[in-house]
Amino acid sequence: MKVQALSDLVRALARADWDTAETLVAELGRSGWVGGLQVIGAAFTLAVNRHFAPGTTPTDVAAWVSSTRARYADGDSLPGLEMEGLIRAALGEPELVDNIPAETMLAAEVFVLGQLLQEKKLTPAELDEFVAEAEEVAAEYM
């Protein structure tokens, strides 16, 4: 999978461009997400660490996940505990993801990443910078 499609997905999530994001997720799914886990994982970790300040507690993470899920009609179908675990893992508790299935992990990371990027309201230049940094971090693991 080309890194460009992954970068385009991150940009679509930041813009809340759900049609493009859905198309890209389907395209990435057909290719088996080759390289995608690293790029999405890197972007997710960067976004989480920029959003949540040092000293963030599990209660803070749970409150963010709860309020985020509450904004959606089908929010109760979102995997709340897994979302909390993924966020906390990115903040330094990696063992919390040990039992999360890969498909659930990827879907939760994409959803949380989109939410965090939308909350940041990055300018196009800031978004380009963020995507470049995520690609750089992911390249270290590919």
C-alpha positions in Angstrom: 0.0 0.0 0.0 1.3 3.4 -0.9 2.0 5.7 2.0 0.2 8.4 0.0 -3.2 6.6 0.5 -2.5 6.5 4.3 -1.5 10.1 4.4 -4.6 11.0 2.4 -6.6 9.1 5.0 -5.1 11.1 7.9 -5.9 14.3 6.0 -9.5 13.2 5.3 -10.0 12.3 9.0 -8.6 15.8 10.0 -11.1 17.5 7.6 -14.0 15.2 8.7 -14.3 14.2 5.0 -16.1 10.9 5.8 -16.8 10.0 2.1 -13.1 10.2 1.2 -12.1 8.4 4.5 -14.6 5.6 3.9 -13.3 5.2 0.3 -9.7 5.1 1.4 -10.4 2.6 4.3 -12.1 0.3 1.8 -9.1 0.7 -0.6 -6.6 0.0 2.2 -8.7 -3.0 3.4 -8.5 -4.5 -0.1 -4.7 -4.2 0.0 -4.5 -5.8 3.4 -3.4 -2.5 5.1 0.2 -3.3 4.1 2.3 -0.7 5.9 -0.9 0.9 7.1 -0.7 -0.2 10.7 2.6 1.6 11.1 1.5 4.9 9.6 -1.9 4.9 11.4 -0.2 3.8 14.6 2.4 6.5 14.4 -0.2 9.2 13.6 -2.4 8.0 16.4 0.5 8.0 18.9 1.6 11.5 17.9 -1.9 12.9 18.1 -2.6 11.3 21.5 0.7 12.6 22.9 -0.1 16.1 21.6 -3.6 16.1 23.0 -3.1 14.6 26.4 -0.8 16.4 28.7 1.9 14.7 30.8 0.2 13.5 34.0 -3.1 12.6 32.3 -4.9 10.1 34.5 -6.9 7.0 33.4 -10.0 9.0 34.6 -9.1 11.8 32.3 -8.8 9.4 29.4 -12.1 7.7 30.3 -13.8 11.1 30.5 -12.6 12.0 27.0 -13.6 8.7 25.5 -17.0 8.9 27.2 -17.7 12.4 26.0 -16.5 11.5 22.5 -18.7 8.5 22.3 -21.7 10.5 23.6 -21.5 12.9 20.5 -22.5 10.1 18.2 -25.9 8.4 17.7 -24.2 5.0 17.6 -21.5 6.0 20.1 -22.4 3.1 22.4 -21.3 0.7 19.7 -17.8 2.2 19.7 -15.3 0.1 21.8 -14.9 2.3 24.8 -12.6 0.2 26.9 -10.4 -0.6 23.9 -10.2 3.1 23.0 -9.2 3.9 26.5 -6.6 1.1 26.4 -5.1 2.3 23.1 -4.9 5.9 24.3 -3.3 4.9 27.6 -0.9 2.6 25.8 0.2 5.5 23.6 0.8 7.5 26.8 3.0 4.8 28.3 1.1 1.7 29.3 1.7 -0.6 26.3 0.6 -3.7 28.0 -3.0 -2.5 27.7 -3.2 -3.4 24.1 -2.0 -7.0 24.4 -5.6 -8.5 24.2 -7.1 -6.1 21.7 -7.8 -7.8 18.3 -6.0 -6.1 15.4 -9.2 -5.2 13.6 -10.7 -3.5 16.7 -7.4 -1.8 17.3 -7.2 -0.4 13.8 -10.8 0.8 13.8 -10.5 2.4 17.2 -7.2 4.1 16.3 -8.7 5.5 13.1 -11.7 6.8 14.9 -9.7 8.4 17.8 -7.1 9.8 15.4 -9.9 11.5 13.5 -11.5 13.0 16.6 -8.2 14.3 17.9 -7.2 15.9 14.6 -10.6 17.5 14.3 -10.4 19.0 17.8 -6.9 20.4 16.9 -8.3 22.3 13.9 -4.9 22.2 12.2 -4.2 24.6 9.3 -3.3 22.9 6.0 0.4 23.6 6.7 0.2 22.1 10.2 -1.6 19.1 8.9 1.1 18.6 6.2 3.7 18.8 9.0 1.9 16.3 11.1 1.5 13.8 8.3 5.2 14.2 7.4 6.2 13.5 11.0 3.9 10.4 11.2 5.3 9.1 7.9 8.8 9.6 9.3 8.1 7.8 12.5 6.3 5.0 10.7 9.3 4.6 8.3 11.4 3.6 11.3 9.2 0.6 11.8 8.6 -0.5 8.2 
